[in-house]
Amino acid sequence: MAQPVLTDITRIEFDPQFSPGAYNAVNTCLRILPSEKVTLITDNACREIAASIAQELAKVGCMFKAMVLEDLSPRPLAGLPREIAEDMETSDVSIFAVRVQTNELKSRMEMTSIVNRRRMRHAHMVNINRQIMLEGMRADFNHVDALSSKVMEIVSRAKEITGKTPAGCDFTGALNPDYRWIKTSGIISRDKWGNLPGGEIFTSPGEVNGVYVVDGVVGDYLCDKYGDLQYRPLTIRMQANRITEVFSENKALEQDFWSYTHTDENSDRVGEFAIGTNIELTNIIGQILQDEKYPGIHIAFGNPYGEHTGARWHSGTHIDVVGRNFDIWVDGRQIMQKGQFLIED
């Protein structure tokens, strides 16, 4: 039986405007060395972006293997393809630049399990697109990292954080001192893999109560399906860290979100409480990969990333929600007004 023809990413033509963002990923965020080996994972939808990254890897002079998901397995993925898992076992760094499909979270969790076990530097570029490469990936991540460190210093000692927005957000997160805050500012280390573009700090909360009005975006595959929710938001009521009610004029969104957050016993539980710190982002664009870094508070229901935060419960799902124009108070001290940080020099 003939072997399938595999895509050679290094022969794919790409827009040269991708190169600054690709350079940032390889040299600023991951700081890849010539002596290291890299696993580059992409799909047909993102292969031009992956080609720009491959060119930067070649300039560094490191070993790398680039693989296209459709060459290895039918989509949506039922699990992580064996070829990828085996290559990751011999790599120092992995990069995942893929347009995800419905019900593929299991395969991504299998991938990040390898990353966590081997303590790899991993760039998670889910649903990366042209706009993100030309905007978020061109950020000054050293600047974003410095601001993220300032915010970390304030919140790591806090007992509670309150968020409000003109759209109707009004909630308070009581913090658990046993849970760790994690910085994913775009500068990626072996301690925690990170999304690119970066720019957030997060923990798992002790308990969240109140209302979150999603006038930005929802995550996972629902992001591509519904896009920017500014004019038809989703309202989520929370009590004792659980969803009690959701409603929206868009009933399809309301039903899809409710179903997603009731997949398993902890899918409706607030697992992540985060503050976006990428101050170079000026607006929501309808893509969760970039929009969750937009300055403000975003939360996620489901998996609390316990291996990093210390939370001692689990869920097989994880979906972020993002709002606009936040005011934020940390133990009564206001650190953000109308989406602008009040703590910069």
N, C-alpha and C positions, 0 to 999 in steps of 0.2 A: 504494500500500500504506500502510495507516494506521501512524503512528508509535506505538511503545509508550508507555503512560502511565508516567511516572517518579514514583517515590515522593518526596513533599515531606516531608523529615525534620522540618522546622520545625512541621508540623501533627500530628506523632505525640505522643500523650500518654505521659508517663513518670512513674515513681515519684519524688516530690520528694526521697526519701532519696538519690537518685543525685547530687543537686546539689553537695554538698560535694566528692565525688570529682571531678566534672566541673570544678568551680571550680579544684581543685588542678591538674588536667591543663592547663587553659588558662592559668591565671595564675601558678602556682608553678613548674610543671615546664617548660612551653614559653614562658612569659612573652611571650605574643602581644601585639603592638601594634596599635592601630587602623589604622595605615598598611599593615599586612601583608595578604597573601592566603593562605588556607588551603584545602587539599584534604582533605575529610573522607570517608573510605571506610568503609562498613559493609555489613552484610548483614541479611537478615530476622531472623536469630536475635538480633542485637545492636542493632537499630535504636532501641529505647527508650533504651539507653545513649547511642547516637550523638545522639539527640534532646536528651538532657540536656547533652551537649557543645555541640551547635549553639546551645542557648539561651545558654550562657556566651560563645560566640563572638559572638553577636548583642549581648550586653551590652557586650563590648569595643568593638564597632563596626567590626570588620574585615570585609573581603570574604571570603566563603567559598562553596565549592560542595560540597554533600553528595551522595554517590552510593551507591546500594545495588547490590551486585554482581549480584543476581538480575535486576535491571532491564537489565543490560548483557550478561550472558553466562551460558550454562549452567554449573552446578556439577557436579563439581569443575572449577575453572578450568584450562584448558590453558595459559593465558598471561595476562598482565596486560591487561585490556580497554583498547582504544585510547583511549576517552574519558577514562579515569583517567590514562593516561600523558600525554596531551596537556594535561590540566589541571595536572598536577604540574609541567610545564615552565614554567608561569607563576606558580607559588606559592612562597612563602617557607617554609611549614610544611605538613606532612602528618600526618594522624592515621589510623591503621588499626585500627578496632575491629570485628573479624570473628571468627566461629566457623569455624576452618579445617576443611577436609575432606581426605580422603586424596589424596596426590599433588599437592598445590597448592604445594609449596615452590618450584617453578620460577617461578610467578607472583609470589611474594613476593620472590624474589631479583631478578626484573626490576624490581620496585618499588624495592627498596633500592639497586639500581644507579643509578637516577635520583637517589635521595636522596644517595648518595655523590658522584656526579658534580657535582651542583648545590650540594652542601654545604647541604642543607636541614635544618632542625630537624624531626625525625620522631619521633612517638610510636607505638610498636609495641604494640598492645593485643590481641594474639592470644588468642582464647578468653576475652575479658573477660566476666564474668558479675556477677550481683547481689551475691554474697558478696564478690567482689574489690572491687567499687565501694564496699561498705560497710565493708571492712576495709583491705586494702592501699592503696587509693587515698585513704584518709583519713590516711595517715601524715604525720608532720612531715618532709618531704623535705629541709628545710634541716638538720635534725638528722642524718638518714641520710647526707647529703652530707658533713657534718663528720667522722663516723665513717669513712666510706669513704676520705676523704683521709688519715686516720691510718693505716689499714690499708695504703693505697697506699705511704705513706712507708716502712713496714716491709718490705713484700714486694718493692718495686722494686729493692732492693739485695741481695736474697736469692739463694742458690744452690739451695736445695731446701726444699720444704714437705712435711710428713708429715701424713696424716690417719688417724685411727682412730675407730671407733665401737663401742658395745656389740654391735651387730648383726653385726660382723665386718669392717668396712672396715679395711684395713691396707695403705696404699700411700704411695709417695713420688713426688713430681713434681720432677724435676731441671729447673731453669729455664734457658732460653736467653737470655743477656744481649743478644742481638740483637733479641729480640722485646719489644714494648712492652706494658705493662700499661694497660688502659683502665678508666676509671671510668664506670659508668652508674648513678648514684645516684638518678635521678629528676629531676635538674636537667639538662635537655637543651640542648646547644649545637650549633652547626654542625659541630663537630669530630667528633661521633659521635652518630648516632641512638641512641635508647634504648627499652627496653621500659618500659611502665608497667603496674603499679607498679614503681618502680625500687628499686635497692638491691643492687648487686653490683660487684665489680671482677674483671677477667678478663685473661688472656693466653693465648697458645698455648704449651704446655710444650715443653721440649726433649725430655724422655722421662718417661713414667709407667710404673712397675712396681708390681705388687701386686694386691690384691683390692678391688673396690668392691662393697659390698652395698647394693642399691637398696631401702631400706625406706621410701622416700618416693614418688617418682613418676618415670616416664619421660616424655619429651617428644613433640612433634609430635602426630600423630593418635592415637598409642598412649596418650596421657594420657587422653583422653576414653573410650577403649575399656577401659582397665584401672584407672584411678583410683588411689586410695591403696594402696600395696603393703606397708603395715606388717606385715600378718599373712601375706602370701605374697610375700616379697621375690624379687628377681632378683639373682643373684650373677654378677659379671663378673671374670674373671681377665685381667690385662694383662701383657704382656712387651714391652719395647722399644717402648712406645707403641702396641701393637696388641692387639686382643682375641684371646685364645687359646682361651677357653672361656666359655660362659654356661650357667647352669642355674637352674631354678625348679621348684617344685611345680606351678606353672601352666604346662603345656607349650605352650599356645597363645601365651602371652606370650613364653616362651623362643624359640619358632619365629619369631614376628613380629619380635622384637628382632634375632635373628640374621639374618633376611632383610633387614631394614632396614639393618643395619650391614655388609652385604655387597652393596650396590647397585653400588658402583663401587670402584676400586682403593684409595681412601682412606677409604671409609665406616667402616672399622673402626679408624681411627687417631684417637687423642685429639687433637682440634683445639682444645678450649677447656678451660682450667683456671681455675676461678672460686671466689671467696669471697663468699657472700651476706652483706649488711650491713644488711638492713632489720630492725632489732632490735624494731620494733613488731609483727612477726609472731610469734605465739605457738605456732603449730602448722602442720603440713602439712594442706592442705585437698583435695588431689587435683587441683589445677589448676597446670600448669607455669608459667604466666605469673606467678603469685604465688609458688609454692613454690620456684622457683629463687632467689628473693631471701631465703629463710629462712636464718638464720645457720648457716654450715657450708661445706663444700667441695662444689661440684657440678662435674661434668665433662661434656663433650659429645664425641661421636664424629662425625667428618666435618669439614665446612667450618671452617677456623680463623680466618675473618674476616681474611684476610691483608692486606686493604686498610687495616686498623686495627692489627693486631698485628705485621705485618711478616713473618709466616710465608709461605714461598715455595712452597706447595703448595696444592692445591684439591680439593674434593669437592663433588658436587652434592647431598649430604645433610647433615643436622645434627640430632642428637638428644641432648638433655640427660638426665642422670640425677641424682637428688637423694636424699640420705640424711639421717638424723636424728642428733642428739645427738653432734656432733663434738667431739673433742679435736684441736687443730691446733698444730703446732710449725713455726716458721720458723727455719731454721738452728739448731735446738735450743732456741729460745726458745718457750715455750708462750704462745700468744695467745688460745686458746679452750679452755674446759673445759666438757664436757657442754652444748655449744651456747651458752655464755655467753662473750662477749668479756672478756678480762682487761686490756684496754688503755684502757677508758673512764676519763674523769676521775671 
